[in-house]
Amino acid sequence: MLAAMGCLVAAFWSLLNPRTLLLGAVVFLFLANYFKRQRPNNYPPGPPILPIIGNFFHMGFKEPHLSLQQHVKKYGNILSMEVGHFSTVTITGLPLIKEALVHQDQKFVNRAVTLVRDHIFKNNGLIMSNGQVWKEQRRFTLTTLRNFGLGKRSLEERIQEETQHLNQTIEEENGQPFNPHFQINSAVSNIICSITFGERFEYQDDQFQEMLRLLDEVIALEMSIFCHLHNMFPWIMKFIPGPHKTVLVKWEKLQLFIARVIENHRRDWNPDKPRDFIDAYLNEIEKHADNPTSSFNDENLIVSTLDLFFAGTETTSTTLRWGLLFMALYPEIQEKVQAEIDTVIGRSQPPSMAARESMPYTNAVIHEVQRMGNIIPLNVPREVTVDTTLAGYHLYVIPDLTLVFSPLCGL
């Protein structure tokens, strides 16, 4: 009996050559990954999940919001997808978004941070921070921006002044075709500069233009397929050169630019007379110097300042460029807007918020530009903080669960 068993084992072992072992290991890994990726009970539906790559080929990386619209039509306004090591749940339609962000806001408050952003910012700043850091930075920033004119007439006057510089620059083109990207970016960024740095820059200033160029480049690079792949398959992409590594270098250059500005502020900083956001933040750092748990430090100041530029400059300038495009495409709309401006404001007075109620057509056109321009179709992703239920589906606190809120995908 023992001899027969020995022969059987020997025969079985002879079949296990290296090729068979490798094939078995690959099959095992595929099956393990497949069962690991299966959706839990009562989890949002979605496209079939493939081993290893998940729903990689269901995503359209050039226009992901359009790809998601097709899945929404099939699976409904809440759907799940597996992309790389991320579990993603897309929530669309006003009722569901309102339920999540208004009625259950504390359960969906955290930000989901991509690997690229985490490498540069960690848990700092305003946009990608979470927990106590986010609360402290957000509270301080809102208060400080209001102190320096946000929502007040003083900020409106800064915008009116910058508009004059922008108009003058455009007039210098003498009616010839030109790309307005440079002029609009400079004007919008100068509004942020006046609050954060306490000064505006000339449009031809080399350092100013270097900062704007770097902002443009990091935005473009982060949208590249290489950065998407890096966020999804970091264990592979870390060995491959490409834009996903270049973007880190450019973010570091932006941080150095802001760090130099902060050092210049420190040289003539007067705690009793804060001139701008940076001065006010330096006061806050000094105030919390003896508190080791405080989030007020130089690193958070740099990232918060970058966040103000990133969120304020890019979104506003892109919206303005969409507005110019739509005015060119729909000249009849442009004529009506111009007629209302001429009637209410005239051509010698600067625009003001006081005239808004008297200009319903122009106000409606501005909102339509924002709707059609669709500059952030997928919004900023979030994470759940506790296990919860939405639209009857269970959302679990699991590693790398990302929630995408897309108001324009809803049916």
Secondary structure as UniProt FT lines:
FT   HELIX           2..15
FT   HELIX           18..36
FT   TURN            41..42
FT   TURN            51..53
FT   HELIX           56..58
FT   HELIX           64..75
FT   STRAND          78..83
FT   TURN            84..85
FT   STRAND          86..92
FT   HELIX           94..98
FT   HELIX           99..103
FT   HELIX           105..107
FT   STRAND          110..111
FT   HELIX           115..121
FT   TURN            122..123
FT   HELIX           131..147
FT   TURN            148..151
FT   HELIX           153..171
FT   TURN            172..175
FT   HELIX           181..196
FT   TURN            203..204
FT   HELIX           206..222
FT   HELIX           225..232
FT   HELIX           234..237
FT   TURN            238..239
FT   HELIX           243..267
FT   TURN            271..272
FT   HELIX           277..287
FT   TURN            288..290
FT   TURN            292..293
FT   HELIX           298..329
FT   HELIX           331..344
FT   HELIX           353..358
FT   HELIX           360..373
FT   TURN            377..378
FT   STRAND          382..383
FT   STRAND          388..390
FT   TURN            391..392
FT   STRAND          393..395
FT   TURN            399..400
FT   STRAND          401..406
FT   TURN            407..408
//
